[in-house]
Amino acid sequence: MANKVETVPGSVRALKYEQITDLSTAKSLNPPDDAAFAFIQADTQAVRWRADGADPTSSVGMPLPKDTLFQCTCNLTEIKFIEQTSGATLNVHYFGI
């Protein structure tokens, strides 16, 4: 199956990029105050996430397979990620309206 290509609407502004390399414990994102949404990609290994403020574990939470792009429009300060397998990296790009 081919990877889906996401596009960013022309009326948004790119605000910040961050890469989280240590996901051995649950980690929160660090969005700018004016971020409306983020594109998130698990790189090298799959991760799990929860958007209710609780910590995911390597077996509990929503799975995000490696190389999958996830557009997160939830509360960016409450979502947390953890690796399913050692060595996961998370690439995050924040956007504002």
C-alpha positions in Angstrom: 0.0 0.0 0.0 1.4 3.4 -0.9 2.0 6.0 1.8 -0.7 8.7 2.0 0.6 12.2 1.3 -0.9 14.9 3.5 -1.1 18.6 2.5 -1.2 21.7 4.7 -3.9 24.3 3.8 -2.4 27.5 2.5 -4.0 29.6 5.3 -1.9 28.1 8.1 1.6 29.1 9.3 4.4 26.7 10.1 5.4 27.5 13.7 8.0 25.1 15.0 9.6 21.7 14.5 10.7 19.4 17.2 12.2 15.9 17.4 11.8 13.8 20.5 14.4 11.0 20.6 14.0 9.5 24.1 10.6 7.9 24.3 11.5 5.2 26.9 9.0 6.9 29.2 5.9 8.8 28.3 6.6 12.2 26.9 4.5 15.3 26.3 4.9 17.6 23.3 6.2 21.2 23.6 3.9 23.2 21.3 4.1 26.9 20.9 1.2 28.8 22.6 -0.5 29.6 19.2 -0.3 26.0 17.7 -3.7 24.9 16.4 -2.5 21.4 15.2 0.5 19.3 14.5 1.7 16.7 12.0 3.4 13.9 14.0 5.4 11.0 12.6 6.9 8.0 14.4 10.3 7.4 12.9 12.3 4.1 13.2 9.9 2.4 15.6 6.1 2.5 16.4 4.8 4.5 19.3 1.6 4.6 21.3 -0.3 7.8 22.3 -3.1 9.0 24.6 -4.8 12.4 24.3 -6.5 12.4 27.7 -3.5 13.5 29.7 -2.8 10.0 31.0 0.5 8.2 30.3 0.4 5.5 27.6 2.5 2.4 28.0 4.2 0.2 25.4 1.0 -1.9 25.2 -1.8 0.6 26.2 -2.8 3.6 24.1 -3.5 4.3 20.4 -0.8 2.8 18.2 1.0 5.0 15.7 3.0 2.7 13.3 6.5 3.9 12.2 6.5 6.1 9.0 2.8 7.0 9.5 1.9 10.7 9.5 -0.7 11.7 12.1 -2.5 15.0 12.0 -3.3 15.9 15.6 -6.0 18.5 16.2 -6.5 17.6 19.9 -5.2 19.5 22.9 -1.5 19.4 22.1 -0.5 19.9 25.7 -2.3 16.8 26.9 -1.2 14.2 24.3 1.6 11.9 25.4 3.7 9.3 23.5 5.8 6.3 24.4 7.8 3.9 22.2 6.5 0.4 21.6 10.0 -0.8 20.8 13.3 0.7 21.9 14.8 3.4 19.6 11.7 5.2 18.5 11.9 8.9 17.4 9.0 11.3 17.1 9.1 14.1 14.5 6.6 16.9 15.2 5.8 20.0 13.1 3.4 22.6 14.6 1.1 24.9 12.7 -1.1 27.9 13.6 -4.1 29.4 11.8 
